[in-house]
Amino acid sequence: MERVFLQPEDVRELVTDQFGVSCRIAALDRLTGGTKKGVYRLSLDDQTSVILYVWAAGEDYWPPLPAVPDDPFTDASGAELFATNHAALAAVNVRIPQLLMLDRDGRYLDADIALLEDAGAVKLETLIERDPVAAATPLSMLGDALRRMHTTFSSKCGRLAATTAIAEASQSRRAEDIILDQALSQLYAVAIRDPRLATAHDRIAGHVRRLRDAITDRQTYGLVHGELGPDHVLVTPAGEPVMIDVEGLTYFDVEWEHAWLQMRFGDAYPLLRPVDLDPHRLALYRYAQVLSLIEGPLRIADTDFPDRQWMLDLAERNINKALTDATG
């Protein structure tokens, strides 16, 4: 389908209601990077700006995927998840953009929307690359926030419900079993597409099962972002790290988070000063994320996503890693 994104006239009523009749729109810019929702910077004529989230079919590039039923990370998107998770992070003193308005009744657009504080355009990813010394303080502060999250415990894993309890649908199984099934499902999906993975299917599946079998019982789960990279953290002019894209927040093994953090933060990861971790869980989750970074990019590359080649290159790197790391 040909995607039609928001234009300034689409949000004039919203601006009038929220900021007054004297306020005018100076610019409406759709920001890059979002694949499940539209993210816009709404600039006003008084030199201020806010961020607009739009959850609509035309903003979502992801085709559907048959998923493990209790996998909390698949299709983690939507205004309800955002609002619930925003409140949960605020409750443990994690810096997130201030929520200014949430509309789930279609008052302004044929979509759920949220208005948020504009925390700025500088991503921690950019700061790490440009000025590692300046990045040290926000990295340390982010590590403090992560420890508050990862020491907020539950005896059940799964997404947060509207009451900030655990959703009933996610109470049944242990985290490592959910990820085992997710990994095998994603392996099946990519083996159909790539002959190298088809040939190695049984070897890779055996490797995943052995990694799972090395894990001993533990049923204490921390609050995790789910997909936190330095591109999901903004840095304010005052140097505060601000966590964004929080719809995937869930109670889960903190090793899942740290497997992702290690991969995404690279040499900067030790500055986060992580909590103690189980090496066997880390090993399973690292490898499962490799398979996920094959399946997801290949799936979205079949759509009209604008940076298709980047996704294909990402999948190729992880295909090689999956083949190299699988043993036996």
C-alpha positions as CSV (number, residue, x, y, z in Angstrom):
1,M,0.0,0.0,0.0
2,E,1.1,3.6,-0.5
3,R,1.5,5.2,2.9
4,V,0.1,8.6,3.6
5,F,1.6,10.3,6.7
6,L,0.3,13.1,8.7
7,Q,0.2,16.7,7.4
8,P,0.0,19.9,9.5
9,E,-3.7,20.3,8.7
10,D,-4.4,16.9,10.2
11,V,-3.4,18.1,13.7
12,R,-4.7,21.7,13.8
13,E,-7.6,20.8,16.0
14,L,-5.3,18.9,18.3
15,V,-3.0,21.9,18.6
16,T,-5.8,24.3,19.2
17,D,-7.3,22.2,22.0
18,Q,-4.1,21.4,23.7
19,F,-2.2,24.7,23.3
20,G,-4.8,27.4,22.7
21,V,-6.3,29.2,19.8
22,S,-3.4,31.6,19.4
23,C,-0.9,28.7,18.9
24,R,0.1,27.9,15.4
25,I,2.0,24.9,13.8
26,A,5.4,25.8,12.5
27,A,6.3,22.3,11.3
28,L,5.4,18.7,11.5
29,D,8.3,16.3,10.9
30,R,8.0,12.5,10.8
31,L,11.0,11.1,12.6
32,T,12.9,8.1,11.3
33,G,13.5,4.9,13.1
34,G,10.0,3.9,14.1
35,T,8.6,0.7,12.5
36,K,5.4,0.0,14.6
37,K,4.1,3.5,15.2
38,G,4.5,7.0,13.8
39,V,6.7,9.4,15.7
40,Y,6.4,13.1,14.8
41,R,8.0,16.3,16.1
42,L,5.3,19.0,16.3
43,S,7.0,22.4,16.3
44,L,5.0,25.4,17.4
45,D,5.3,29.1,16.5
46,D,6.4,29.9,20.1
47,Q,9.7,28.0,19.5
48,T,8.5,25.0,21.6
49,S,7.9,21.5,20.4
50,V,6.3,18.2,21.4
51,I,6.4,14.7,20.2
52,L,3.3,13.0,18.8
53,Y,2.9,9.2,18.8
54,V,0.4,7.7,16.3
55,W,-0.6,4.1,16.5
56,A,-2.2,3.4,13.1
57,A,-2.1,0.6,10.5
58,G,-0.5,3.0,8.0
59,E,2.4,3.6,10.4
60,D,3.2,0.0,11.1
61,Y,5.6,-1.7,8.7
62,W,5.5,-5.1,10.3
63,P,3.6,-7.9,8.6
64,P,1.9,-10.4,11.0
65,L,3.8,-13.4,12.4
66,P,2.5,-16.6,13.9
67,A,3.9,-16.2,17.4
68,V,4.4,-18.2,20.6
69,P,1.2,-17.4,22.5
70,D,2.8,-16.2,25.7
71,D,5.8,-14.4,24.1
72,P,5.6,-10.9,25.6
73,F,7.9,-9.3,23.0
74,T,6.0,-10.1,19.8
75,D,3.7,-7.2,18.6
76,A,4.5,-5.2,21.7
77,S,2.8,-2.0,20.5
78,G,-0.2,0.2,21.2
79,A,-1.4,3.0,23.3
80,E,-2.6,0.9,26.2
81,L,0.8,-0.8,26.6
82,F,2.5,2.5,26.3
83,A,0.4,4.2,29.0
84,T,0.7,1.2,31.4
85,N,4.4,0.9,30.9
86,H,5.0,4.7,31.1
87,A,3.4,4.7,34.6
88,A,5.4,1.7,35.7
89,L,8.7,3.3,34.8
90,A,7.7,6.5,36.4
91,A,6.9,4.6,39.6
92,V,10.5,3.3,39.8
93,N,12.0,6.7,39.0
94,V,13.1,6.0,35.4
95,R,13.4,9.2,33.3
96,I,11.0,9.0,30.4
97,P,9.4,11.7,28.3
98,Q,6.5,13.4,30.3
99,L,3.1,12.2,29.0
100,L,1.1,15.3,28.2
101,M,-2.0,13.8,26.6
102,L,-3.3,10.3,25.6
103,D,-6.3,9.9,23.3
104,R,-7.7,6.5,22.6
105,D,-11.2,7.7,21.6
106,G,-10.4,9.0,18.1
107,R,-11.1,12.6,19.1
108,Y,-8.5,14.0,16.7
109,L,-7.3,11.2,14.4
110,D,-8.6,7.8,13.3
111,A,-5.9,6.3,15.6
112,D,-4.7,6.2,19.1
113,I,-2.3,9.1,19.8
114,A,-0.2,10.5,22.6
115,L,1.5,13.8,23.1
116,L,4.8,13.8,24.9
117,E,7.6,16.1,26.1
118,D,10.2,16.6,23.4
119,A,13.4,15.5,25.2
120,G,15.6,16.5,22.3
121,A,17.1,15.1,19.2
122,V,20.4,13.8,20.6
123,K,20.5,10.0,21.0
124,L,22.9,8.3,23.4
125,E,24.1,6.3,20.4
126,T,25.3,9.5,18.7
127,L,26.9,10.8,21.8
128,I,28.9,7.6,22.4
129,E,30.2,7.8,18.9
130,R,30.9,11.5,18.9
131,D,32.2,12.1,22.5
132,P,32.7,9.0,24.6
133,V,33.9,11.1,27.5
134,A,30.7,13.2,27.6
135,A,28.7,9.9,27.2
136,A,30.1,8.5,30.4
137,T,27.8,10.4,32.8
138,P,24.5,9.6,31.0
139,L,25.7,5.9,30.6
140,S,26.2,5.8,34.4
141,M,22.8,7.3,35.1
142,L,21.2,4.9,32.7
143,G,22.9,2.1,34.5
144,D,21.4,3.3,37.8
145,A,17.9,3.4,36.1
146,L,18.4,-0.2,34.8
147,R,19.3,-1.5,38.2
148,R,16.2,0.1,39.7
149,M,14.2,-1.7,37.0
150,H,16.1,-5.0,37.2
151,T,15.6,-5.1,41.0
152,T,11.9,-4.5,40.8
153,F,10.8,-8.1,41.0
154,S,7.8,-10.4,40.3
155,S,7.4,-14.1,40.7
156,K,5.7,-14.3,37.2
157,C,6.9,-13.2,33.8
158,G,4.9,-11.3,31.2
159,R,3.6,-8.0,30.2
160,L,2.1,-5.5,32.6
161,A,-1.7,-5.3,32.6
162,A,-3.7,-2.1,32.9
163,T,-3.6,-2.5,36.7
164,T,0.2,-2.9,36.6
165,A,-0.2,-6.5,37.7
166,I,0.9,-9.3,35.4
167,A,-1.4,-10.1,32.5
168,E,-3.1,-13.5,33.0
169,A,-2.1,-14.8,29.6
170,S,1.6,-14.6,30.5
171,Q,1.6,-16.4,33.8
172,S,1.9,-20.0,32.7
173,R,5.5,-20.7,31.8
174,R,9.1,-19.9,32.6
175,A,11.0,-17.3,30.6
176,E,13.6,-19.7,29.2
177,D,10.8,-22.0,27.8
178,I,9.1,-19.1,26.1
179,I,12.4,-18.1,24.5
180,L,13.1,-21.7,23.5
181,D,9.8,-21.9,21.6
182,Q,10.3,-18.4,20.1
183,A,13.8,-19.3,18.8
184,L,12.7,-22.6,17.3
185,S,9.7,-20.9,15.6
186,Q,11.9,-18.2,14.2
187,L,14.5,-20.8,13.0
188,Y,11.7,-22.6,11.2
189,A,10.6,-19.4,9.5
190,V,14.1,-18.5,8.3
191,A,15.1,-22.0,7.2
192,I,12.3,-21.9,4.6
193,R,13.9,-18.8,3.1
194,D,17.7,-19.5,3.3
195,P,19.2,-22.8,2.1
196,R,22.2,-22.4,4.5
197,L,19.8,-22.4,7.4
198,A,17.7,-25.2,6.0
199,T,20.8,-27.4,5.8
200,A,21.9,-26.4,9.4
201,H,18.4,-26.5,10.9
202,D,18.8,-29.6,13.0
203,R,22.3,-28.5,14.2
204,I,21.0,-25.1,15.2
205,A,17.9,-26.5,16.9
206,G,20.0,-28.9,18.8
207,H,22.3,-26.0,19.9
208,V,19.3,-24.0,21.1
209,R,18.0,-27.0,23.1
210,R,21.3,-27.6,24.7
211,L,21.6,-24.0,25.8
212,R,18.1,-24.3,27.4
213,D,19.0,-27.5,29.1
214,A,21.9,-25.9,30.9
215,I,19.6,-23.5,32.8
216,T,18.6,-24.3,36.3
217,D,15.2,-23.3,37.8
218,R,14.7,-19.7,38.9
219,Q,11.4,-17.9,39.0
220,T,12.2,-14.3,39.9
221,Y,11.8,-11.8,37.2
222,G,12.8,-8.1,36.8
223,L,11.3,-5.3,34.9
224,V,13.0,-5.1,31.5
225,H,12.7,-2.7,28.6
226,G,13.0,-5.6,26.1
227,E,14.9,-4.0,23.3
228,L,17.0,-1.2,24.8
229,G,19.8,0.1,22.6
230,P,21.6,3.4,22.7
231,D,19.2,4.5,19.9
232,H,16.3,4.1,22.4
233,V,17.9,6.6,24.8
234,L,17.8,10.4,24.3
235,V,20.1,12.7,26.1
236,T,18.8,16.1,27.2
237,P,20.8,19.3,27.1
238,A,21.3,18.8,30.9
239,G,22.8,15.3,30.2
240,E,19.9,13.2,31.5
241,P,19.3,9.9,29.7
242,V,15.7,9.6,28.7
243,M,14.3,6.1,27.9
244,I,11.9,5.8,24.9
245,D,10.0,3.1,23.0
246,V,8.7,1.5,26.1
247,E,5.8,-0.6,24.8
248,G,7.9,-3.8,25.2
249,L,8.3,-3.4,29.0
250,T,7.7,-6.7,30.7
251,Y,8.7,-8.8,33.7
252,F,11.3,-11.2,32.4
253,D,14.8,-12.6,33.0
254,V,17.1,-9.6,33.3
255,E,19.6,-11.7,31.3
256,W,17.4,-11.1,28.2
257,E,17.9,-7.4,28.6
258,H,21.7,-7.7,29.2
259,A,22.2,-10.0,26.3
260,W,20.7,-7.2,24.2
261,L,22.6,-4.4,26.0
262,Q,25.9,-6.2,25.5
263,M,25.3,-6.5,21.8
264,R,24.0,-3.0,21.3
265,F,26.3,-1.0,23.6
266,G,29.5,-2.9,22.8
267,D,32.6,-1.3,24.5
268,A,30.3,1.1,26.4
269,Y,28.4,-1.7,28.2
270,P,30.6,-1.9,31.3
271,L,29.8,1.7,32.1
272,L,26.2,0.5,32.8
273,R,27.6,-1.4,35.8
274,P,25.2,-4.4,35.5
275,V,23.7,-6.6,38.2
276,D,24.9,-10.1,38.7
277,L,23.9,-12.4,35.8
278,D,23.5,-16.1,35.1
279,P,25.9,-17.0,32.3
280,H,23.8,-19.9,31.1
281,R,20.7,-17.7,30.6
282,L,22.9,-15.1,28.9
283,A,24.1,-17.8,26.5
284,L,20.6,-18.9,25.5
285,Y,19.3,-15.4,25.2
286,R,22.3,-14.2,23.1
287,Y,21.8,-16.9,20.6
288,A,18.0,-16.5,20.5
289,Q,18.5,-12.9,19.7
290,V,20.8,-13.8,16.8
291,L,17.9,-15.8,15.4
292,S,15.5,-13.0,16.0
293,L,17.8,-10.6,14.1
294,I,17.5,-12.9,11.1
295,E,13.8,-13.5,11.2
296,G,12.7,-9.9,11.9
297,P,14.8,-8.2,9.3
298,L,13.9,-10.7,6.6
299,R,10.2,-10.3,7.4
300,I,10.2,-6.5,7.3
301,A,12.4,-6.5,4.2
302,D,9.4,-8.0,2.3
303,T,7.5,-4.8,3.0
304,D,7.8,-1.3,1.7
305,F,10.2,-0.4,4.6
306,P,12.4,2.4,3.2
307,D,15.8,1.0,4.3
308,R,15.3,-2.6,3.0
309,Q,19.0,-3.2,2.2
310,W,20.0,-2.3,5.8
311,M,17.7,-5.0,7.0
312,L,19.0,-7.5,4.6
313,D,22.6,-6.8,5.6
314,L,21.6,-7.1,9.3
315,A,20.1,-10.5,8.6
316,E,23.1,-11.7,6.6
317,R,25.5,-10.8,9.5
318,N,23.4,-12.8,11.9
319,I,23.0,-15.7,9.5
320,N,26.8,-16.0,9.6
321,K,26.9,-15.7,13.3
322,A,24.1,-18.3,13.8
323,L,26.0,-20.8,11.6
324,T,29.3,-20.1,13.3
325,D,28.1,-20.3,16.9
326,A,26.0,-23.4,16.6
327,T,27.9,-26.5,17.8
328,G,27.3,-30.2,17.7
